[in-house]
């Protein structure tokens, strides 16, 4: 397979944003340091000569682009996303072996419109007939639902299952490996498009398993485990009823101190967003809620004792029962 030409790249990006409204965001990173060298935003409804020059310049670098179009050039956060014309899944061969990944894709009742080999995984895209308006809460929730259905079915990376995420630009090199590996388009069927209700054929995504609120990150978090470990940490902190801001601060600190190499700040923000918005199991309750449930009968009946409605013997029996329940 060969590097995609700029013409092929333009076809790729136009397919992904068809019908949408907004700016396509790119984030190039330096080869060796992984430092972000800026953010660039392009309006594909206008002549694309500047974008083609940009792609040529950054072909030797890590280069990522945003799945959802951005409202303006201020940020790539979800609240600045306008429309999403594609749903997607990132299958990482470190967690889902290639043979299993390709078997799952073959069994998927909705074949992808586009498949990109990322160097050690597959980025799969399903083009939509009508873009989703991410400024509308109902349609934004729909986007999350579709992404998580695909993620669950294909055993893909759950961190990526959120509309604002970024993925690698085809035609660039993945420098996580020595020698670097080419990011290349395997399949391009731009005419294959889906309605949102087509995805109802996939099972609903299971909500998160109950999170252990005593989760502790290891002393060192190596490449390949960073996203999953930090996601578990964020879910654990959420289970303790900590605020989104506190969770974000904790993940930024753990990332700087323990991750080798550290993730980009934007990746941390996406992990926080995914952990914060992912639903818990319906039966899940936080530690504080469980303690409140245990204490409620005691508190209610203790109040009755104080009012001398129950005899002392009954109060002692209640105390014993509550202790037994806690065991």
Buried (B, 14 or more C-beta within 10 A) or exposed (E): EEBBEBEBBBBBBBBBBBEBBBBBBBBBBEEEEBEBBEBBBBBBEEEBEEBBEBBEEBBEBBBBBBBBBBBEBEBBEBEBBBBBBBBBBBBBBEBBEEEBBBEBBEEBEBBBBBBBBBBBBBBBBBBBEBBBBBEEEEBBEBBBBBBBBBBBBBBBBBBBBBBBBBBBBBBBBBBBEEEBBBBBBBBBBBEBBBEBEBBEEBEEBEBBEEBEBEBEBEEEBEEEBBBBBBBBBBBBBBBBEBEBEEBBEBBBEBBEEBBEEBBBEBBBBBBBBBBBBBEBEEEBBBEEEEEEEBEEEBEEBBEEBEEEEBEEEEBEEBBEEBEEEEE
